[in-house]
Amino acid sequence: MTAIQPKEIPYDKIRAVEWENGRLKLIDQRILPGKFEHLYLDHLLESAKAITDMVVRGAPAIGVTAAYAVVLAARDRYKENPNGWQKAIQADLNLLAEARPTAVNLRWAVEHMRGLINAGIPGNPVQRLLSEAQRIHADDIAANRRMGELGSALIAKGSGVLTHCNTGALATGGYGTALGVVRAGYAAGKIKSVFADETRPWLQGARLTAWELVQEGIPATLIADSAATWLMKQGKVAWVIVGADRIAANGDTANKIGTYMTAVAARYHKVKFMVVAPTSTVDMNTPDGAAIPIETRAEAEVLNFGGTRTAPEGIQAWNPAFDITPAGLIDAIVTEKGVVTNPTRDKMVAMMKKHL
C-alpha cells in the first residue's frame, strides 16, 4: 500500500506520517528546519521510541502513528505465532500507550486498535488493521479540513492571528488543527497576518510552524514567547489559535507549555482565544484540567539551547511539557463536530453527542 496523498487543497503539501511500501514513514521533526529527512520504521518498539523522542509529535499525529505501529506489531507477532499473536501483542500495546502520557489521542488509537484485535480477526490480521489505521489517518485529515472551515468562519476579514507551538500538518495526519484554521483563513482572505510564538524550550513554533508556513508560502512573523503580550497591546492580533493535547469534559485544555499565560494575556487584552482539536482529543472521562497528567521532560531542554549549555553548572531546571488553560479563558473550542463557544460541561456533552 502506498501513502495517503494530499488532494488539491490550497496550502496542503505536507504529510508528517505516511504508510509506504509496508513501512511507517515519519518526517524526523527533531532536525527541522536545518535538515529534512524521513525515518522508516518496521517495528512497534522503534515506533514507540520515535513518539517518546519526539521524532513525531502533536496529539493527532501521535495517534495516527500509533495506529500504524499496531499494524507493525501485529505483523511481527503473527509471523512468530499465528495462533497466539493476539495474546502476545497485548504487552506491545501497553508499552505503546505509555510512550507519552498527556496526549489522549495516543491511548485512544491504541485502545481502538486493541478493540479490533480482541473482537477477533480471522487469519492474518495485517490487512484488516492496516485498513483501519488508514481510515483513522484519512478521517483525521478530513476532520482537520472541516475544522479549518469552521474556525475560519469565526474570524473577521483582515485579522491578525497568533499561534503557539506547532499545530499544523506536522502535528496531525495532515493539514493541521489550529494551523489548519490559519491555512483556511488565509486562503479565504480572512487572515492578513500570522504571528508564531517560538515556543520554548523545544522551539516548535520557530522550527516547525515557521517551516510549514514558509513551505506553504503563507507570510508570517516569528516572535519570542515573551513578546506575545506586547503584541496584543499593539492591537496586532484578533485571535490566538492553538491546538490541544487533551480537552477535559468541562472544556479545560492541556496544551504546550506557555498556552496558559497566552490565554491570560489574551483575556486581559480582549483578544479572542480559540482551541482547535478533533473529538478524539476530548476525554469525557477526565472531569477537569486538574485530572490531566502533565508530562515533565528532561532538565537539559531548558539548561541548553541548540545543544549548547546556556545555564551555569549547579542550577536546576523545571520543564513541564504542558499546562492547563481553564475553560473560562477559552472563547471557542472547534472540533469536526462543531463549535462550542464559552465551553461548559453541558455544552461539551451536547457537542460530543452530535453525529457527523
C-alpha positions, 0 to 999 in steps of 0.5 A: 500500500502506498501513502495517503496523498494530499488532494488539491487543497490550497496550502496542503503539501505536507504529510508528517506520517505516511504508510509506504511500501509496508513501512511507517514513514515519519518526517524526523521533526527533531532536525527541522528546519536545518535538515529534512529527512524521513525515518522508516520504521518496521517495528512497534518498539522503534515506533514507540521510541520515535513518539517518546523522542519526539521524532513525531509529535502533536496529539493527532499525529501521535495517534495516527502513528500509533495506529500504524505501529499496531499494524507493525506489531501485529505483523511481527507477532503473527509471523512468530505465532499465528495462533497466539499473536493476539495474546502476545501483542497485548504487552506491545500495546501497553508499552505503546500507550505509555510512550507519552502520557498527556496526549489522549489521542495516543491511548485512544488509537491504541485502545481502538486498535486493541478493540479490533484485535480482541473482537477477533480477526480471522487469519492474518490480521495485517490487512484488516488493521492496516485498513483501519489505521488508514481510515483513522489517518484519512478521517483525521485529515478530513476532520482537520479540513472541516475544522479549518472551515469552521474556525475560519468562519469565526474570524473577521476579514483582515485579522491578525492571528497568533499561534503557539507551538506547532499545530499544523500538518506536522502535528496531525495526519495532515493539514493541521488543527489550529494551523489548519484554521490559519491555512483556511483563513488565509486562503479565504482572505480572512487572515492578513497576518500570522504571528508564531510564538517560538515556543520554548524550550523545544522551539516548535513554533520557530522550527516547525510552524515557521517551516510549514508556513514558509513551505506553504508560502503563507507570510508570517512573523516569528516572535519570542514567547515573551513578546506575545503580550506586547503584541496584543497591546499593539492591537496586532492580533484578533485571535490566538489559535492553538491546538490541544493535547487533551480537552477535559469534559468541562472544556479545560485544555492541556496544551504546550507549555506557555498556552496558559499565560497566552490565554491570560494575556489574551483575556486581559487584552480582549483578544479572542482565544480559540482551541482547535482539536478533533473529538478524539482529543476530548476525554469525557472521562477526565472531569477537569484540567486538574485530572490531566497528567502533565508530562515533565521532560528532561532538565537539559531542554531548558539548561541548553539551547541548540545543544549548547549549555546556556545555564551555569553548572549547579542550577536546576531546571523545571520543564513541564511539557504542558499546562492547563488553560481553564475553560473560562479563558477559552472563547471557542473550542472547534472540533469536526463536530462543531463549535462550542463557544464559552465551553461548559460541561453541558455544552461539551456533552451536547457537542460530543453527542452530535453525529457527523 
